């Protein structure tokens, strides 16, 4: 069965590129462009992992992650934060919210895939 990955980003091009790369790598992708839609979609679709942008048009990624962690069926889902902000403050916030990993945009797709494989307990191909 295909592993499901929730992509949450307000940039349509980022969603398109990630969707293409991840589907080519054998994943089922659930694209979302807002935090509220991501929360609803995650509750409905039960993804195996989320790639979550921090800056979203409605609520930020930190608050989305808090909602995931409050929900028993999503609390253990691995989350990779995605951000263009490489500041020390962002790195500290990512660590404090207990995200599983993070990538700085623009990121290397192979690096992201490795992180996904590790978090899903898969062997890289």
Phi and psi restraints in degrees (value plus and minus 20) as a CYANA .aco file:
   2 UNK   PHI     -88.6   -48.6
   2 UNK   PSI     119.2   159.2
   3 UNK   PHI     -96.8   -56.8
   3 UNK   PSI     119.8   159.8
   4 UNK   PHI    -118.8   -78.8
   4 UNK   PSI     112.8   152.8
   5 UNK   PHI    -141.7  -101.7
   5 UNK   PSI     105.8   145.8
   6 UNK   PHI    -108.7   -68.7
   6 UNK   PSI     102.7   142.7
   7 UNK   PHI    -127.1   -87.1
   7 UNK   PSI     103.5   143.5
   8 UNK   PHI    -142.6  -102.6
   8 UNK   PSI      88.9   128.9
   9 UNK   PHI    -176.8  -136.8
   9 UNK   PSI     123.0   163.0
  10 UNK   PHI    -109.6   -69.6
  10 UNK   PSI     -20.5    19.5
  11 UNK   PHI    -117.1   -77.1
  11 UNK   PSI      91.1   131.1
  12 UNK   PHI     -75.7   -35.7
  12 UNK   PSI     -57.4   -17.4
  13 UNK   PHI     -85.3   -45.3
  13 UNK   PSI     -58.0   -18.0
  14 UNK   PHI     -84.5   -44.5
  14 UNK   PSI     -63.6   -23.6
  15 UNK   PHI     -81.5   -41.5
  15 UNK   PSI     -64.8   -24.8
  16 UNK   PHI     -80.2   -40.2
  16 UNK   PSI     -68.5   -28.5
  17 UNK   PHI     -83.9   -43.9
  17 UNK   PSI     -65.7   -25.7
  18 UNK   PHI     -84.8   -44.8
  18 UNK   PSI     -61.2   -21.2
  19 UNK   PHI     -80.5   -40.5
  19 UNK   PSI     -66.4   -26.4
  20 UNK   PHI     -80.2   -40.2
  20 UNK   PSI     -69.8   -29.8
  21 UNK   PHI     -82.7   -42.7
  21 UNK   PSI     -64.5   -24.5
  22 UNK   PHI     -93.2   -53.2
  22 UNK   PSI     -57.0   -17.0
  23 UNK   PHI     -87.8   -47.8
  23 UNK   PSI     -56.7   -16.7
  24 UNK   PHI     -83.2   -43.2
  24 UNK   PSI     -48.1    -8.1
  25 UNK   PHI    -109.3   -69.3
  25 UNK   PSI     -14.6    25.4
  26 UNK   PHI      72.9   112.9
  26 UNK   PSI       0.5    40.5
  27 UNK   PHI    -126.2   -86.2
  27 UNK   PSI     133.3   173.3
  28 UNK   PHI    -112.8   -72.8
  28 UNK   PSI     109.0   149.0
  29 UNK   PHI    -132.5   -92.5
  29 UNK   PSI     116.5   156.5
  30 UNK   PHI    -136.4   -96.4
  30 UNK   PSI      83.0   123.0
  31 UNK   PHI    -105.9   -65.9
  31 UNK   PSI     119.5   159.5
  32 UNK   PHI    -161.1  -121.1
  32 UNK   PSI     123.3   163.3
  33 UNK   PHI    -131.7   -91.7
  33 UNK   PSI     -22.5    17.5
  34 UNK   PHI    -156.6  -116.6
  34 UNK   PSI     139.5   179.5
  35 UNK   PHI     -86.1   -46.1
  35 UNK   PSI     -63.4   -23.4
  36 UNK   PHI     -84.3   -44.3
  36 UNK   PSI     -60.2   -20.2
  37 UNK   PHI     -86.1   -46.1
  37 UNK   PSI     -56.9   -16.9
  38 UNK   PHI     -82.9   -42.9
  38 UNK   PSI     -62.9   -22.9
  39 UNK   PHI     -82.6   -42.6
  39 UNK   PSI     -68.3   -28.3
  40 UNK   PHI     -82.4   -42.4
  40 UNK   PSI     -63.5   -23.5
  41 UNK   PHI     -86.6   -46.6
  41 UNK   PSI     -59.7   -19.7
  42 UNK   PHI     -84.5   -44.5
  42 UNK   PSI     -62.1   -22.1
  43 UNK   PHI     -82.0   -42.0
  43 UNK   PSI     -58.8   -18.8
  44 UNK   PHI     -96.6   -56.6
  44 UNK   PSI     -64.5   -24.5
  45 UNK   PHI    -118.1   -78.1
  45 UNK   PSI     -32.3     7.7
  46 UNK   PHI      28.6    68.6
  46 UNK   PSI      44.9    84.9
  47 UNK   PHI     -85.9   -45.9
  47 UNK   PSI     140.2   180.2
  48 UNK   PHI    -105.9   -65.9
  48 UNK   PSI     -40.4    -0.4
  49 UNK   PHI    -181.2  -141.2
  49 UNK   PSI     132.2   172.2
  50 UNK   PHI    -146.8  -106.8
  50 UNK   PSI     119.6   159.6
  51 UNK   PHI    -129.5   -89.5
  51 UNK   PSI      92.9   132.9
  52 UNK   PHI    -141.6  -101.6
  52 UNK   PSI      96.6   136.6
  53 UNK   PHI     -90.0   -50.0
  53 UNK   PSI     125.0   165.0
  54 UNK   PHI     -99.8   -59.8
  54 UNK   PSI     -63.2   -23.2
  55 UNK   PHI    -115.0   -75.0
  55 UNK   PSI      89.8   129.8
  56 UNK   PHI    -143.4  -103.4
  56 UNK   PSI     140.1   180.1
  57 UNK   PHI     -89.7   -49.7
  57 UNK   PSI     -43.5    -3.5
  58 UNK   PHI    -128.4   -88.4
  58 UNK   PSI     -86.9   -46.9
  59 UNK   PHI    -143.0  -103.0
  59 UNK   PSI     131.4   171.4
  60 UNK   PHI     -98.5   -58.5
  60 UNK   PSI     144.7   184.7
  61 UNK   PHI     -80.5   -40.5
  61 UNK   PSI     -51.5   -11.5
  62 UNK   PHI     -81.3   -41.3
  62 UNK   PSI     -63.1   -23.1
  63 UNK   PHI     -90.4   -50.4
  63 UNK   PSI     -53.8   -13.8
  64 UNK   PHI     -82.4   -42.4
  64 UNK   PSI     -65.5   -25.5
  65 UNK   PHI     -81.6   -41.6
  65 UNK   PSI     -60.3   -20.3
  66 UNK   PHI     -78.9   -38.9
  66 UNK   PSI     -60.7   -20.7
  67 UNK   PHI     -85.7   -45.7
  67 UNK   PSI     -60.8   -20.8
  68 UNK   PHI     -79.7   -39.7
  68 UNK   PSI     -65.7   -25.7
  69 UNK   PHI     -88.5   -48.5
  69 UNK   PSI     -45.7    -5.7
  70 UNK   PHI     -96.0   -56.0
  70 UNK   PSI     -43.4    -3.4
  71 UNK   PHI    -108.7   -68.7
  71 UNK   PSI      99.5   139.5
  72 UNK   PHI     -74.9   -34.9
  72 UNK   PSI     -54.5   -14.5
  73 UNK   PHI    -100.6   -60.6
  73 UNK   PSI     -31.1     8.9
  74 UNK   PHI    -136.8   -96.8
  74 UNK   PSI     -29.3    10.7
  75 UNK   PHI     -79.8   -39.8
  75 UNK   PSI     -50.3   -10.3
  76 UNK   PHI    -115.2   -75.2
  76 UNK   PSI     -18.3    21.7
  77 UNK   PHI     -86.8   -46.8
  77 UNK   PSI     107.7   147.7
  78 UNK   PHI     -85.1   -45.1
  78 UNK   PSI     120.5   160.5
  79 UNK   PHI    -149.4  -109.4
  79 UNK   PSI     109.1   149.1
  80 UNK   PHI    -129.5   -89.5
  80 UNK   PSI      97.5   137.5
  81 UNK   PHI     -97.2   -57.2
  81 UNK   PSI     124.6   164.6
  82 UNK   PHI    -144.5  -104.5
  82 UNK   PSI     106.3   146.3
  83 UNK   PHI    -171.5  -131.5
  83 UNK   PSI     131.9   171.9
  84 UNK   PHI    -111.9   -71.9
  84 UNK   PSI     -29.2    10.8
  85 UNK   PHI    -114.3   -74.3
  85 UNK   PSI      89.0   129.0
  86 UNK   PHI    -116.2   -76.2
  86 UNK   PSI      -0.1    39.9
  87 UNK   PHI     -88.3   -48.3
  87 UNK   PSI     139.3   179.3
  88 UNK   PHI     -81.2   -41.2
  88 UNK   PSI     -59.4   -19.4
  89 UNK   PHI     -80.0   -40.0
  89 UNK   PSI     -63.1   -23.1
  90 UNK   PHI     -85.7   -45.7
  90 UNK   PSI     -64.6   -24.6
  91 UNK   PHI     -79.6   -39.6
  91 UNK   PSI     -59.7   -19.7
  92 UNK   PHI     -85.8   -45.8
  92 UNK   PSI     -65.1   -25.1
  93 UNK   PHI     -82.1   -42.1
  93 UNK   PSI     -61.6   -21.6
  94 UNK   PHI     -79.9   -39.9
  94 UNK   PSI     -64.5   -24.5
  95 UNK   PHI     -85.5   -45.5
  95 UNK   PSI     -63.0   -23.0
  96 UNK   PHI     -85.1   -45.1
  96 UNK   PSI     -52.4   -12.4
  97 UNK   PHI    -103.7   -63.7
  97 UNK   PSI     -19.4    20.6
  98 UNK   PHI      45.4    85.4
  98 UNK   PSI      17.9    57.9
  99 UNK   PHI     -88.6   -48.6
  99 UNK   PSI     134.0   174.0
 100 UNK   PHI     -99.6   -59.6
 100 UNK   PSI     -48.0    -8.0
 101 UNK   PHI    -187.6  -147.6
 101 UNK   PSI     155.2   195.2
 102 UNK   PHI    -172.8  -132.8
 102 UNK   PSI     137.6   177.6
 103 UNK   PHI    -150.6  -110.6
 103 UNK   PSI     126.4   166.4
 104 UNK   PHI    -119.5   -79.5
 104 UNK   PSI     108.9   148.9
 105 UNK   PHI     -97.2   -57.2
 105 UNK   PSI     124.0   164.0
 106 UNK   PHI     -93.7   -53.7
 106 UNK   PSI     117.1   157.1
 107 UNK   PHI    -131.2   -91.2
 107 UNK   PSI     140.2   180.2
 108 UNK   PHI    -100.0   -60.0
 108 UNK   PSI     105.0   145.0
 109 UNK   PHI     -80.9   -40.9
 109 UNK   PSI     -57.0   -17.0
 110 UNK   PHI     -85.4   -45.4
 110 UNK   PSI     -58.1   -18.1
 111 UNK   PHI     -84.2   -44.2
 111 UNK   PSI     -63.7   -23.7
 112 UNK   PHI     -81.7   -41.7
 112 UNK   PSI     -64.5   -24.5
 113 UNK   PHI     -81.7   -41.7
 113 UNK   PSI     -58.8   -18.8
 114 UNK   PHI     -81.6   -41.6
 114 UNK   PSI     -64.3   -24.3
 115 UNK   PHI     -81.5   -41.5
 115 UNK   PSI     -61.7   -21.7
 116 UNK   PHI     -82.1   -42.1
 116 UNK   PSI     -67.6   -27.6
 117 UNK   PHI     -77.8   -37.8
 117 UNK   PSI     -64.2   -24.2
 118 UNK   PHI     -83.1   -43.1
 118 UNK   PSI     -68.7   -28.7
 119 UNK   PHI     -86.6   -46.6
 119 UNK   PSI     -47.8    -7.8
 120 UNK   PHI    -113.4   -73.4
 120 UNK   PSI     -18.6    21.4
 121 UNK   PHI      49.0    89.0
 121 UNK   PSI      12.5    52.5
 122 UNK   PHI    -126.5   -86.5
 122 UNK   PSI     141.0   181.0
 123 UNK   PHI    -111.3   -71.3
 123 UNK   PSI     114.3   154.3
 124 UNK   PHI     -85.1   -45.1
 124 UNK   PSI     123.7   163.7
